[in-house]
């Protein structure tokens, strides 16, 4: 394979060193929250956000006051976005049917899709208040039927962000907190004197939030590892450099460590995109963050063929993959490791982030190899059940089960089967005979 890196970001070793520092910081903070509860949360909120009100949970009147600050146009836009997201989530929910089947006469098997009973939805704030993240987590959990939805976002400029609060409330949150970062996900997962712990954590966040979710996983469920935004553009000479550079920098502005990668089979497009990125960075208002991400985490990879482009893309397994080629459907058919695909020049990642209806909480750091993004099914647990309705089926299954238990040496297991053979087999079967 002839794959050329015309631009590369930080080497893997340097990125691993950054990750190790984050891990240690998060471990210490979570231990503090677990040992000191509300006191630790308050200290952390004061330290990182300069915000420590009497209660971090918003009252009904505080929620109403925040929503009153949202302009009519912004509220209409929030409602429009939520309508699109709800429509797609409801269609996804409908696709998940409870089933029951009689696999043999008298043997009934089934499964039920049961909502997680409580979910903590984290909505990032920081440099950019992520209003859309409230739709993606809170609203989707609501469609799934989760009975307790807790939502938390950091303060912005020393107060609850009105549009985020509106999105949480309209999406169906039952409890809304003004808490950010590790202290938010830690408090929701571990519980404090004031916050009852949840069963599951969802939502994107920075590297610290993502690491906190990773360390809390097992104690609670999580949706996926959704760390700093990644974007990949797969393009050939059917599009121009302005489109490619805009789509790369449009996501690189998320933070200082947001990977952005161009994969192409056109050297002309690759070189023109590099030049166009430099031009745009000179005028982009968010150039401080976008330039840092592009410098440290930007890649331009030149391939000889579409097959090579596909192979590299699947191996990197990026979160957002924008495909603009003369064979977009071919990539749709053959891509297997990614967060979400954006097909053709008419769509873009920002559509998916904000309004089009698919969920923007997506796997990063190659997690797309084993999971998709957040969707209504993530809030549902598929539980199986079984029922035997006839004596004949009980005896027959018991005989098979007993022998298979004895094959593994589980005598007690075998006797669970044997007693059914004796009781339902229609005759007095001596102990152990079904296992023979």
C-alpha positions in Angstrom: 0.0 0.0 0.0 1.2 3.5 -0.8 0.0 5.7 1.9 1.6 9.1 2.5 1.2 11.3 5.5 1.4 14.8 4.2 0.7 16.1 7.7 0.7 14.3 11.0 -0.3 15.3 14.6 1.3 14.4 17.9 3.0 11.0 18.1 1.1 8.2 19.9 3.6 8.3 22.8 2.9 11.9 23.5 -0.9 11.3 23.4 -0.5 8.4 25.8 1.4 10.6 28.2 -1.4 13.2 28.1 -3.9 10.4 28.8 -1.9 9.2 31.8 -2.0 12.6 33.4 -5.8 12.8 32.9 -6.3 9.4 34.5 -4.4 10.3 37.7 -6.3 13.6 38.1 -9.7 11.9 37.6 -8.9 9.1 40.0 -8.0 11.5 42.8 -11.1 13.6 42.3 -13.5 10.7 42.2 -12.0 9.3 45.4 -12.6 12.7 47.0 -16.2 12.8 45.9 -16.8 9.3 47.2 -15.3 10.1 50.7 -16.6 13.7 51.2 -19.8 13.8 49.2 -21.5 17.2 48.9 -18.5 19.0 50.5 -16.2 17.7 47.8 -18.6 18.6 45.1 -19.0 22.1 46.4 -15.2 22.6 46.7 -14.7 21.4 43.2 -17.5 23.5 41.7 -16.0 26.6 43.4 -12.5 25.7 42.2 -13.3 25.0 38.6 -16.4 27.0 37.9 -16.4 29.7 40.6 -20.0 28.7 41.4 -21.3 27.4 44.7 -25.0 28.2 45.3 -27.1 27.0 48.2 -28.4 24.2 46.0 -27.0 23.0 42.7 -30.4 21.6 41.8 -32.6 24.1 40.1 -36.1 24.6 41.5 -39.2 24.8 39.3 -39.2 28.6 39.6 -35.5 28.8 38.7 -36.1 26.6 35.7 -39.0 28.8 34.6 -36.9 32.0 35.2 -34.0 30.6 33.0 -36.4 29.6 30.2 -37.9 33.2 30.2 -34.5 34.4 29.2 -34.5 32.4 26.0 -35.6 34.4 22.9 -38.7 33.3 21.0 -36.6 32.4 17.9 -34.2 30.4 19.9 -37.0 28.5 21.7 -38.6 27.8 18.3 -35.3 26.4 17.0 -34.9 24.2 20.1 -38.4 22.8 19.6 -37.7 22.2 15.9 -34.5 20.3 16.7 -36.2 18.3 19.4 -39.0 17.3 17.0 -36.5 15.9 14.5 -34.6 14.0 17.2 -37.8 12.7 18.8 -39.1 11.5 15.4 -36.0 9.4 14.7 -35.8 8.1 18.3 -39.4 7.0 18.2 -38.8 5.2 15.0 -35.8 3.5 16.5 -37.9 2.5 19.6 -40.6 1.0 17.4 -38.0 -1.2 15.7 -37.2 -2.9 19.1 -40.0 -5.4 19.7 -40.5 -7.6 22.7 -40.7 -11.2 21.4 -42.1 -14.5 22.6 -41.6 -17.7 20.6 -42.5 -21.4 21.2 -39.2 -23.1 20.1 -40.5 -26.6 20.8 -44.0 -27.8 21.9 -44.4 -26.5 25.5 -41.1 -24.5 25.5 -41.7 -20.7 25.5 -38.8 -18.2 25.3 -39.0 -14.5 25.1 -37.4 -11.2 25.8 -38.6 -7.8 27.0 -36.9 -4.4 26.5 -37.0 -2.7 29.8 -35.8 0.9 30.4 -32.8 1.7 32.7 -34.4 3.0 35.8 -32.3 6.1 36.3 -29.9 8.0 34.0 -27.5 10.9 34.5 -27.2 13.0 31.4 -24.1 15.2 31.2 -24.3 18.3 29.0 -20.9 20.0 28.3 -20.5 23.7 28.9 -17.0 25.2 29.1 -15.9 27.2 26.1 -19.0 26.2 24.1 -22.3 25.5 25.9 -23.6 22.4 24.1 -27.4 23.0 24.0 -27.8 20.2 21.5 -26.4 17.6 23.9 -29.4 18.0 26.1 -31.7 16.9 23.2 -29.5 14.0 22.4 -29.4 12.5 25.9 -32.4 13.7 27.9 -34.9 13.5 25.0 -33.7 10.1 23.9 -33.9 8.7 27.4 -37.4 10.1 27.7 -38.5 8.4 24.4 -37.0 5.2 25.9 -39.3 5.5 28.9 -36.6 6.1 31.6 -38.5 7.0 34.8 -35.8 9.2 36.4 -33.7 11.4 34.2 -31.1 13.6 35.9 -29.4 16.3 33.8 -26.4 18.4 34.7 -24.4 21.1 32.9 -21.8 23.6 34.2 -22.7 27.2 34.8 -21.9 29.6 32.0 -20.7 33.1 33.1 -21.7 32.3 36.6 -25.2 31.2 36.1 -27.3 28.4 34.6 -27.3 28.6 30.8 -30.9 29.5 29.8 -31.0 27.6 26.5 -29.4 24.4 28.1 -32.0 24.6 30.9 -34.8 25.0 28.4 -33.6 22.1 26.3 -33.3 19.8 29.4 -36.8 20.8 30.6 -38.4 20.4 27.2 -36.6 17.1 26.7 -38.1 15.6 29.8 -35.5 15.9 32.6 -36.9 15.2 36.1 -33.9 16.8 38.0 -31.7 19.6 36.7 -28.3 20.4 38.3 -25.8 23.2 37.6 -22.6 21.2 37.9 -19.8 20.6 35.5 -17.0 18.3 34.8 -15.8 15.4 36.9 -17.8 16.7 39.9 -21.0 16.3 37.9 -20.6 12.8 36.6 -19.0 11.7 39.9 -21.9 13.0 42.0 -24.5 11.5 39.7 -22.8 8.1 39.6 -21.5 7.8 43.2 -24.3 9.8 44.9 -24.0 12.4 47.6 -26.1 13.5 50.5 -28.1 15.7 48.1 -28.0 13.6 44.9 -29.3 10.0 44.7 -27.0 7.9 42.5 -28.1 6.9 39.0 -27.8 3.6 37.2 -26.2 4.9 34.0 -24.2 7.9 32.8 -24.5 9.3 29.3 -23.4 12.3 27.3 -20.2 13.6 25.7 -17.5 15.7 27.5 -13.9 16.7 27.5 -11.0 14.3 28.2 -11.6 14.5 32.0 -15.3 13.7 31.7 -14.7 10.8 29.4 -12.0 9.4 31.7 -14.4 9.8 34.7 -17.0 7.8 32.9 -14.4 5.1 32.0 -13.4 4.8 35.7 -17.0 4.7 36.9 -18.0 2.1 34.4 -19.0 -1.1 36.1 -20.3 0.8 39.1 -22.7 2.3 36.7 -23.5 1.7 33.1 -22.3 4.2 30.5 -23.4 4.9 26.9 -19.9 4.8 25.4 -16.5 6.5 25.6 -17.2 9.9 24.1 -14.1 12.1 24.5 -12.9 15.0 22.4 -14.5 15.3 19.0 -12.9 13.6 16.0 -13.7 14.4 12.4 -12.6 12.7 9.2 -13.1 13.8 5.7 -12.9 11.2 3.0 -12.8 13.1 -0.3 -11.7 12.8 -4.0 -11.5 15.4 -6.7 -15.3 15.7 -7.0 -15.1 18.3 -4.2 -12.8 21.3 -3.6 -10.5 22.4 -0.9 -12.7 25.0 0.6 -15.4 22.4 1.4 -12.8 20.0 2.9 -11.0 22.6 5.0 -14.3 24.0 6.3 -15.5 20.6 7.4 -12.2 19.9 9.1 -12.0 23.1 11.0 -15.7 23.2 11.8 -15.0 20.3 14.2 -11.4 21.1 15.2 -12.7 24.3 17.0 -14.3 22.1 19.7 -11.2 22.1 21.8 -7.4 22.0 21.8 -7.3 18.2 21.3 -9.9 17.5 18.6 -8.5 15.3 15.9 -9.2 16.2 12.3 -8.1 14.1 9.4 -8.4 14.3 5.6 -8.1 11.1 3.6 -7.9 11.5 -0.1 -6.5 10.0 -3.3 -5.9 13.4 -4.9 -2.6 15.0 -4.1 -3.9 18.3 -5.7 -6.9 18.3 -3.2 -4.6 17.4 -0.3 -2.2 20.2 -0.9 -4.9 22.7 -1.7 -6.7 21.8 1.5 -3.6 22.3 3.6 -3.3 25.8 2.1 -7.0 26.5 2.6 -6.8 25.5 6.2 -4.1 28.1 6.7 -6.2 30.7 5.0 -9.3 30.0 7.1 -7.4 29.9 10.4 -6.3 33.4 9.7 -9.9 34.6 9.7 -11.8 32.1 11.9 -13.0 33.6 15.2 -12.3 30.3 17.0 -8.9 30.0 15.5 -7.2 29.7 19.0 -8.7 26.3 19.6 -9.0 25.2 16.0 -5.3 26.0 15.2 -4.1 24.1 18.3 -6.1 21.0 17.3 -5.0 21.2 13.7 -1.3 21.6 14.7 -1.3 18.8 17.3 -4.0 16.4 16.0 -4.4 17.2 12.3 -3.6 14.6 9.7 -3.6 14.6 5.9 -3.3 11.1 4.4 -2.8 10.6 0.7 -3.8 7.1 -0.7 -3.4 5.5 -4.1 -6.9 4.0 -4.3 -10.4 4.0 -2.8 -9.7 0.6 -1.3 -6.7 2.1 0.6 -8.8 5.1 1.7 -11.4 2.7 3.0 -8.9 0.6 4.9 -7.2 3.6 6.6 -10.6 5.0 7.6 -11.9 1.7 9.1 -8.6 1.3 11.0 -8.7 4.9 12.4 -12.4 4.4 13.3 -13.1 8.1 13.8 -16.2 9.6 15.4 -17.5 11.7 12.5 -16.8 10.6 8.9 -17.8 13.0 6.1 -17.7 11.2 2.7 -17.6 13.3 -0.4 -16.6 11.1 -3.4 -18.0 9.7 -6.6 -19.0 6.5 -4.7 -20.5 7.5 -1.4 -22.8 4.5 -1.3 -19.8 2.2 -1.7 -18.3 3.6 1.4 -21.7 3.2 3.2 -21.7 -0.4 2.2 -18.1 -1.1 3.3 -17.4 1.1 6.3 -17.6 -0.9 9.5 -15.9 1.1 12.2 -17.0 4.7 12.8 -19.3 6.8 14.9 -21.6 8.3 12.2 -21.4 8.8 8.4 -22.3 12.0 6.6 -22.7 11.2 3.0 -22.3 13.7 0.2 -21.4 17.4 0.0 -24.9 18.5 0.8 -24.8 17.3 4.4 -22.2 18.0 7.1 -21.3 17.1 10.7 -22.8 20.2 12.1 -26.3 19.1 10.8 -25.8 15.9 12.8 -24.5 17.8 15.8 -27.5 20.1 16.1 -30.6 19.4 14.3 -31.0 16.7 11.6 -32.3 14.0 14.1 -29.5 11.5 14.5 -27.7 11.4 17.8 -24.5 13.3 18.2 -23.1 11.4 21.2 -20.7 9.1 19.3 -17.7 6.8 20.0 -14.2 8.2 19.9 -10.7 6.8 20.3 -11.5 3.8 18.1 -14.5 2.7 20.1 -16.4 2.6 16.9 -14.9 -0.8 16.3 -17.2 -2.3 19.0 -20.0 0.2 19.6 -22.2 2.6 17.7 -23.4 5.9 19.1 -26.0 6.8 21.7 -29.6 5.9 20.6 -32.8 5.0 22.2 -31.7 1.3 22.5 -28.8 2.3 24.8 -31.4 3.1 27.5 -33.1 -0.2 27.1 -32.0 -3.5 28.6 -33.1 -6.6 26.8 -34.0 -9.3 29.3 -34.8 -12.9 28.4 -37.3 -15.2 30.1 -38.4 -18.8 29.7 -41.5 -20.9 30.5 -42.2 -24.6 30.2 -45.9 -25.2 29.8 -46.3 -29.0 29.5 -45.1 -32.0 31.5 -43.7 -33.7 28.4 -41.5 -30.6 27.7 -40.3 -30.4 31.3 -39.2 -34.1 31.3 -37.6 -33.9 27.9 -35.6 -30.7 28.6 -34.8 -32.1 32.0 -33.2 -35.2 30.5 -31.1 -33.3 28.1 -30.2 -30.7 30.7 -29.2 -33.3 33.3 -26.8 -35.1 30.9 -25.2 -31.8 29.8 -24.7 -30.8 33.4 -23.0 -34.1 34.3 -20.8 -33.7 31.2 -19.4 -30.7 33.0 -19.4 -32.3 36.5 -22.2 -30.2 37.9 -24.1 -32.7 40.0 -26.3 -30.2 41.8 -27.2 -28.6 38.5 -28.1 -32.1 37.1 -30.4 -32.7 40.1 -32.4 -29.5 39.3 -33.2 -31.2 36.0 -33.7 -34.7 37.4 -36.3 -33.6 39.9 -38.4 -32.3 37.0 -37.9 -35.6 35.1 -39.2 -37.5 38.1 -42.1 -35.2 38.8 -43.3 -34.5 35.3 -42.0 -37.6 33.4 -45.2 -39.6 34.1 -43.4 -42.4 36.0 -41.2 -42.8 39.0 -37.7 -42.1 37.7 -35.0 -43.0 40.1 -32.4 -40.4 41.2 -29.8 -39.7 38.6 -31.3 -41.8 35.8 -31.9 -38.8 33.5 -28.2 -38.1 33.7 -27.2 -41.5 32.5 
